[in-house]
Amino acid sequence: MPSGDCVLSFVIDGDSVRCADGREIRLLSIDTPEMAQEPWGARARDELLRVAPVSTTLGVEYDAVRVDTFDRDLAYLFLPGGDMLNEHMVASGYALAFIIPPNRRYADRIEAAEAAAEAEGRGLWGEWGFTCRPADFRRGRC
């Protein structure tokens, strides 16, 4: 169940947003291309904005670990109709599953969404957008 709301004020990238109350939220269990991974990072951000435009009120649900080392909240975000934004980003092919224990509440759903998106060539899967995975890009491997 969602706990609290985030009125979306800014989309940083495909997996990080800022709320009107100043909170920065990193979407749990997903990873999207970095903005420097052109054009893939911008496409992931644009997909998030398409389904959750600025001023959208999102439900917020925390898991075991609530804050990361960058002092961002770690959360699952829920669209007004009840769909999970994190899962949507993976299911539509703009994010990868990125499960970091102990935050595993929706791991099975998100991993299943990734398998389906890859198999069907959705989003960036159909455009070679994950040839260099975001985690590898951050480590300078590609």
URLIN-V712878 format. One record per helix or strand of 2 or more residues. SS is the DSSP state (@ for helix, = for strand). FROM is the first residue (numbers start at 1). LEN is the number of residues. Records with the same first field share a line. If there is no record, write none. Layout:
SS: FROM-LEN / FROM-LEN
This chain:
=: 5-9 / 16-4 / 24-4 / 30-2 / 57-5 / 73-6 / 96-2
@: 40-12 / 85-7 / 107-14 / 123-5 / 134-5
